[in-house]
């Protein structure tokens, strides 16, 4: 089993928590680790490669992974064994996080937010250490190929390659992460398990947990968790009615509600929405030209409503009884994404 107790400077053992807080934390993290999609993500970490369908959501030139449909059987077995032997009570966590969790009263909203914070941090650390113990440089990378499947010619200028394919597009500042590349893998793992990197409104003190947010991969906006979603996570993590014969309904990964508050990544730091200041570099536009960050239609539900209303009031003509419009020598269609 991977050693998840390394680098204990300025950290404390979770076993030092008061009994009720320790029980809540270990139960919550255990349930996150036992989820099927968590084991699937951990198997990809052991493999050192994402599967094709996972990678093509966020990565360029994903056809390099055309034949990598599932984690290897060896990685699946190692992940299963790792989860089986995993002991949350032997972890070490940052002393300030432990104290903030300890200071929260059980059952309160602040307790649930601090529990989410502690579970996310502990899972991130566990995934990072697992990556560090099962992978080493140079990390696995299939041959880069063009989108049409042809090998890239030698001496062709290409953008710098990220060392591993297990990454979140906005969390690649590995030179300033405590564990380096394994921490980048940890952010990727959070996205696979929770639905995004877990962030918080830190307020002016930069240590508070006023609201919880998730930052999905693939250039989606950061979204705020609703009160209902926070309560659902708390129920999933803590409800004593759940057991081996009555497992909890898995609320993970969490998806953004349609009208949730959304924040664009380049604005988040200024709005004090982050977990750690070092996780992302301040956004800066490329010099010499205007750059508009990529947006997702799903992140603008009001525009989606406007489009739906327009289509309702201005339906396309029926193909029956109507002649085809003149093309004027060119096609006029909206191709769907391949």
C-alpha positions as CSV (number, residue, x, y, z in Angstrom):
1,X,0.0,0.0,0.0
2,X,1.2,3.5,-0.9
3,X,2.6,5.5,2.0
4,X,0.3,8.4,2.6
5,X,2.0,9.7,5.7
6,X,5.1,11.4,4.2
7,X,6.1,15.0,4.6
8,X,4.5,15.6,8.0
9,X,6.1,19.1,8.6
10,X,3.4,21.5,9.9
11,X,0.9,18.6,9.8
12,X,-0.9,16.7,12.5
13,X,-2.2,13.2,12.6
14,X,-6.0,13.0,12.0
15,X,-6.0,10.6,15.0
16,X,-5.5,13.7,17.2
17,X,-9.0,14.9,16.3
18,X,-11.7,14.7,18.9
19,X,-13.4,11.3,18.7
20,X,-16.7,12.6,17.1
21,X,-14.8,14.7,14.5
22,X,-12.4,11.8,13.7
23,X,-15.3,9.4,13.3
24,X,-17.1,11.8,10.9
25,X,-13.9,12.4,8.9
26,X,-13.0,8.7,8.5
27,X,-16.5,7.7,7.6
28,X,-16.8,10.4,5.0
29,X,-13.4,9.7,3.4
30,X,-14.1,5.9,3.5
31,X,-17.3,6.4,1.6
32,X,-15.6,8.5,-1.0
33,X,-12.9,5.9,-1.5
34,X,-15.3,3.0,-1.7
35,X,-17.3,4.6,-4.6
36,X,-16.9,2.7,-7.9
37,X,-15.9,5.8,-9.9
38,X,-13.2,6.5,-7.3
39,X,-11.6,3.1,-7.9
40,X,-11.8,3.7,-11.6
41,X,-9.9,7.0,-11.2
42,X,-7.3,5.4,-9.0
43,X,-6.8,2.6,-11.5
44,X,-6.0,5.2,-14.2
45,X,-3.5,6.8,-11.8
46,X,-1.8,3.5,-11.2
47,X,-1.7,3.0,-15.0
48,X,-0.3,6.5,-15.5
49,X,-2.7,7.1,-18.3
50,X,-6.4,8.2,-18.6
51,X,-8.7,6.1,-20.7
52,X,-9.6,7.4,-24.1
53,X,-13.1,8.6,-23.1
54,X,-11.9,10.4,-20.0
55,X,-9.0,12.1,-21.8
56,X,-10.9,13.3,-24.8
57,X,-13.1,15.5,-22.6
58,X,-10.2,17.8,-21.8
59,X,-7.1,16.8,-23.7
60,X,-5.8,17.7,-27.2
61,X,-5.0,15.0,-29.8
62,X,-6.9,12.4,-27.8
63,X,-6.7,9.9,-30.8
64,X,-3.3,8.9,-29.4
65,X,-5.4,7.0,-26.8
66,X,-7.8,5.4,-29.3
67,X,-7.0,1.9,-28.2
68,X,-6.8,2.6,-24.4
69,X,-10.4,2.0,-23.5
70,X,-10.0,0.7,-20.0
71,X,-7.3,0.7,-17.3
72,X,-5.2,-2.4,-17.3
73,X,-6.3,-5.4,-15.3
74,X,-3.2,-5.1,-13.1
75,X,-4.0,-1.4,-12.4
76,X,-7.6,-2.3,-11.5
77,X,-6.4,-4.9,-9.1
78,X,-3.8,-2.6,-7.5
79,X,-6.5,0.1,-7.1
80,X,-8.9,-2.4,-5.5
81,X,-6.2,-3.6,-3.1
82,X,-5.2,0.0,-2.3
83,X,-8.8,1.0,-1.4
84,X,-9.3,-2.2,0.7
85,X,-6.2,-1.6,2.8
86,X,-6.7,2.2,3.0
87,X,-6.9,3.6,6.5
88,X,-8.1,7.2,6.8
89,X,-7.1,7.4,10.5
90,X,-3.4,7.2,9.8
91,X,-3.3,10.3,7.5
92,X,-1.5,13.5,8.4
93,X,-3.2,16.8,7.5
94,X,-2.3,20.5,7.7
95,X,-2.7,21.7,11.3
96,X,-4.7,24.8,10.4
97,X,-7.2,22.7,8.5
98,X,-7.5,20.2,11.3
99,X,-8.0,23.0,13.8
100,X,-10.7,24.7,11.7
101,X,-12.5,21.4,11.4
102,X,-12.2,20.7,15.1
103,X,-13.6,24.2,15.9
104,X,-16.8,23.6,13.9
105,X,-19.8,22.3,15.8
106,X,-21.1,18.9,14.5
107,X,-24.2,19.1,12.4
108,X,-23.8,22.8,11.5
109,X,-23.4,24.2,8.0
110,X,-19.8,25.2,8.8
111,X,-19.1,21.6,10.0
112,X,-20.3,20.2,6.6
113,X,-18.2,22.7,4.7
114,X,-15.1,22.0,6.7
115,X,-15.7,18.3,6.4
116,X,-15.9,18.7,2.6
117,X,-12.7,20.6,2.7
118,X,-10.9,18.1,4.8
119,X,-12.1,15.1,2.7
120,X,-11.1,16.8,-0.5
121,X,-7.6,17.7,0.8
122,X,-7.1,14.2,2.2
123,X,-8.3,12.5,-1.1
124,X,-6.1,14.9,-3.1
125,X,-3.1,14.0,-1.0
126,X,-3.9,10.3,-1.2
127,X,-4.2,10.4,-5.0
128,X,-1.0,12.4,-5.4
129,X,1.0,10.0,-3.2
130,X,-0.4,7.0,-5.0
131,X,0.7,8.6,-8.3
132,X,4.2,9.3,-6.9
133,X,4.6,5.7,-5.7
134,X,3.4,4.0,-8.9
135,X,4.8,6.4,-11.6
136,X,8.1,8.0,-12.3
137,X,9.6,10.2,-14.9
138,X,9.4,10.0,-17.8
139,X,5.7,9.6,-17.4
140,X,3.7,7.5,-19.9
141,X,2.6,9.3,-23.1
142,X,1.5,7.6,-26.3
143,X,3.0,9.1,-29.5
144,X,1.5,12.5,-30.2
145,X,-0.5,12.4,-33.4
146,X,-2.3,14.8,-35.6
147,X,-6.1,14.8,-35.4
148,X,-6.2,12.9,-38.6
149,X,-4.1,10.2,-37.1
150,X,-0.8,10.9,-38.9
151,X,2.4,11.0,-36.9
152,X,3.8,14.4,-36.3
153,X,6.8,15.1,-38.6
154,X,10.1,15.5,-37.0
155,X,11.3,19.0,-36.1
156,X,7.7,20.3,-36.2
157,X,7.2,23.1,-33.7
158,X,4.7,22.0,-31.1
159,X,3.6,23.7,-27.8
160,X,5.4,22.4,-24.7
161,X,4.0,19.1,-23.5
162,X,2.7,18.6,-20.0
163,X,4.6,15.8,-18.4
164,X,1.6,13.6,-17.7
165,X,-1.8,13.2,-19.4
166,X,-3.5,13.1,-16.0
167,X,-4.1,16.9,-15.6
168,X,-6.7,19.6,-15.1
169,X,-6.3,22.3,-17.8
170,X,-6.3,25.1,-15.2
171,X,-4.1,23.3,-12.6
172,X,-0.7,22.8,-14.2
173,X,1.5,25.1,-12.1
174,X,3.3,22.0,-10.9
175,X,6.6,23.9,-10.3
176,X,4.9,25.6,-7.3
177,X,3.0,22.6,-5.9
178,X,4.4,20.9,-2.8
179,X,4.6,17.5,-4.5
180,X,5.1,18.8,-8.0
181,X,3.6,16.6,-10.8
182,X,1.8,14.3,-8.3
183,X,-0.2,17.3,-7.0
184,X,-1.3,18.0,-10.6
185,X,-2.5,14.4,-10.8
186,X,-4.3,15.0,-7.5
187,X,-6.3,17.9,-9.0
188,X,-7.2,15.7,-11.9
189,X,-8.4,13.0,-9.5
190,X,-10.6,15.5,-7.6
191,X,-12.3,16.3,-10.9
192,X,-13.0,12.7,-11.6
193,X,-14.4,11.9,-8.1
194,X,-16.0,15.1,-6.9
195,X,-16.9,16.7,-10.2
196,X,-14.2,19.4,-10.1
197,X,-11.4,20.7,-7.9
198,X,-13.0,21.6,-4.6
199,X,-12.7,25.4,-3.8
200,X,-14.1,27.8,-1.3
201,X,-15.0,31.4,-0.8
202,X,-12.1,32.3,1.5
203,X,-13.3,35.9,2.3
204,X,-10.8,38.6,3.2
205,X,-9.0,36.5,5.8
206,X,-8.3,33.9,3.0
207,X,-8.9,31.0,5.4
208,X,-12.7,31.0,5.7
209,X,-15.1,28.5,4.2
210,X,-18.1,30.7,3.4
211,X,-19.3,28.8,0.3
212,X,-18.2,25.7,-1.6
213,X,-17.4,25.6,-5.3
214,X,-16.3,23.0,-7.8
215,X,-14.0,23.7,-10.8
216,X,-14.7,21.2,-13.5
217,X,-12.1,20.3,-16.2
218,X,-12.3,21.2,-19.9
219,X,-12.8,25.0,-19.5
220,X,-16.1,24.8,-17.7
221,X,-16.8,27.7,-15.3
222,X,-16.4,27.3,-11.6
223,X,-19.9,26.7,-10.0
224,X,-21.2,27.2,-6.5
225,X,-22.7,24.2,-4.6
226,X,-26.3,24.8,-3.5
227,X,-27.5,24.3,0.0
228,X,-29.2,21.1,-1.2
229,X,-26.0,19.8,-2.7
230,X,-24.0,20.5,0.5
231,X,-26.8,18.7,2.5
232,X,-26.7,15.7,0.1
233,X,-23.0,15.4,0.5
234,X,-23.3,15.5,4.3
235,X,-26.0,12.8,4.2
236,X,-23.9,10.6,1.8
237,X,-20.9,11.0,4.1
238,X,-22.4,10.7,7.6
239,X,-25.8,9.0,7.6
240,X,-25.5,6.0,10.0
241,X,-28.4,4.3,8.2
242,X,-26.2,3.3,5.3
243,X,-24.1,0.1,5.5
244,X,-22.9,-2.7,3.3
245,X,-26.4,-4.0,2.7
246,X,-27.9,-0.5,2.3
247,X,-25.2,1.6,0.6
248,X,-25.6,5.4,0.4
249,X,-26.8,6.8,-2.9
250,X,-23.7,8.2,-4.5
251,X,-24.1,11.9,-5.0
252,X,-20.6,12.1,-6.6
253,X,-19.5,13.5,-8.9
254,X,-21.5,16.6,-8.3
255,X,-22.9,18.5,-11.4
256,X,-23.6,22.2,-11.5
257,X,-27.3,23.1,-11.1
258,X,-28.7,24.9,-14.1
259,X,-28.9,28.3,-12.4
260,X,-26.0,27.9,-10.0
261,X,-23.7,30.9,-9.5
262,X,-20.8,30.6,-11.9
263,X,-17.4,32.2,-11.8
264,X,-14.9,32.3,-14.7
265,X,-11.5,30.9,-13.7
266,X,-9.7,34.2,-14.6
267,X,-11.8,36.0,-12.0
268,X,-11.8,33.5,-9.2
269,X,-8.6,34.6,-7.4
270,X,-9.7,38.2,-7.2
271,X,-13.1,37.1,-5.8
272,X,-11.2,35.1,-3.2
273,X,-12.4,31.8,-4.5
274,X,-9.7,29.2,-4.2
275,X,-8.4,26.5,-1.8
276,X,-4.7,27.4,-1.8
277,X,-3.2,30.5,-3.4
278,X,-0.5,28.4,-5.1
279,X,-2.9,26.2,-7.0
280,X,-3.2,28.5,-10.1
281,X,-1.1,31.4,-11.4
282,X,-2.9,34.7,-11.8
283,X,-4.6,34.8,-15.2
284,X,-2.8,37.0,-17.8
285,X,-3.9,37.6,-21.4
286,X,-1.4,36.7,-24.1
287,X,0.6,39.8,-25.1
288,X,0.1,41.5,-28.4
289,X,-3.5,40.4,-29.2
290,X,-6.9,40.3,-27.7
291,X,-7.8,36.9,-26.3
292,X,-11.3,35.8,-25.3
293,X,-11.2,32.8,-22.9
294,X,-13.1,29.8,-24.1
295,X,-16.7,29.6,-22.9
296,X,-19.2,26.8,-22.6
297,X,-22.9,27.3,-23.5
298,X,-23.9,25.2,-20.5
299,X,-22.4,27.9,-18.3
300,X,-24.9,30.5,-19.6
301,X,-28.3,29.0,-18.8
302,X,-30.0,32.3,-19.6
303,X,-28.6,32.3,-23.1
304,X,-29.8,28.7,-23.4
305,X,-33.3,29.8,-22.3
306,X,-33.2,32.6,-24.9
307,X,-32.2,30.2,-27.6
308,X,-35.0,27.7,-26.6
309,X,-37.6,30.5,-26.5
310,X,-36.5,31.7,-30.0
311,X,-36.7,28.2,-31.4
312,X,-40.1,27.8,-29.9
313,X,-41.4,31.0,-31.4
314,X,-39.6,30.6,-34.7
315,X,-39.7,26.9,-35.5
316,X,-37.9,25.6,-38.6
317,X,-40.2,24.9,-41.5
318,X,-41.4,21.4,-41.9
319,X,-39.7,19.3,-44.5
320,X,-43.1,18.1,-45.8
321,X,-44.6,20.4,-48.3
322,X,-41.8,22.8,-48.4
323,X,-39.1,23.2,-51.1
324,X,-35.5,23.2,-50.2
325,X,-34.0,26.7,-49.9
326,X,-31.6,27.9,-52.5
327,X,-28.0,27.4,-51.6
328,X,-26.5,30.2,-53.6
329,X,-23.5,28.0,-54.3
330,X,-22.7,27.3,-50.7
331,X,-24.0,25.3,-47.8
332,X,-25.6,26.9,-44.8
333,X,-25.7,24.4,-42.0
334,X,-24.7,24.1,-38.4
335,X,-22.6,21.0,-38.1
336,X,-22.8,19.2,-34.8
337,X,-19.5,18.6,-33.0
338,X,-17.8,15.5,-34.3
